[in-house]
Amino acid sequence: MGIKRYPANQCACVKGVADEWGILGNFGRASVVVNGVEFSNSEKLFQCMKFTHTPVIQEIYAQSNMSIKMKARKKEYEIYERKDWPRYFLEALKFVLVTKYEQSEDFRNELERSIGLYIVEDETGRRKEADAYGAVLVGDEMVGPSLLGQFLMELRDTGKLDYTLPDDALDFIKSLT
């Protein structure tokens, strides 16, 4: 998708959960339910989708806030990561965003409030250069791939995101019931 450049003064910057646009981030305060299992935020759902090993899934599910991502990044967990994760993680991200959109009125309202703005995950201060999901402030522009922002803007503008998950993508839920 390449590097994008957005005028900073025309951006809804997603940074911290408590910030103005915090609910738009995956750690935003909007729980989601999938197959009867409640996830306190969409990041928890996203990270659980990455694994197939029950103890790892349960440990990630038990975490809160940033520790979810830190737990999922542990080196020893790499062997438990879905082998197809690199091919479908963007589809998984779209799935969690659509699920959040369908289930959270607050999330939908904030997306609507952002009409006319570019949405970016602001990684300024956390990274020198943006990772695939976000952007950093460079002069008076937000610069980076901003995949999360692109998906959020598409969801806001069309009310949908097309995605295709593997047939077994939600099998991890069995580890939590």
Secondary structure, 3 states (H helix, E strand, C coil): CCCEEEEHHHEEEECCCCCCCHHHCCCCCCCEEECCEEECCHHHHHHHCCECCHHHHHHHHCCCCHHHHHHHCCHHHHHHECCCHHHHHHHHHHHHHHHHHHHCHHHHHHHHHCCCCEEEEECECCECCCCCCCEEEECCEEEECCHHHHHHHHHHHHCCCCCCCCCCCCHHHHHHC
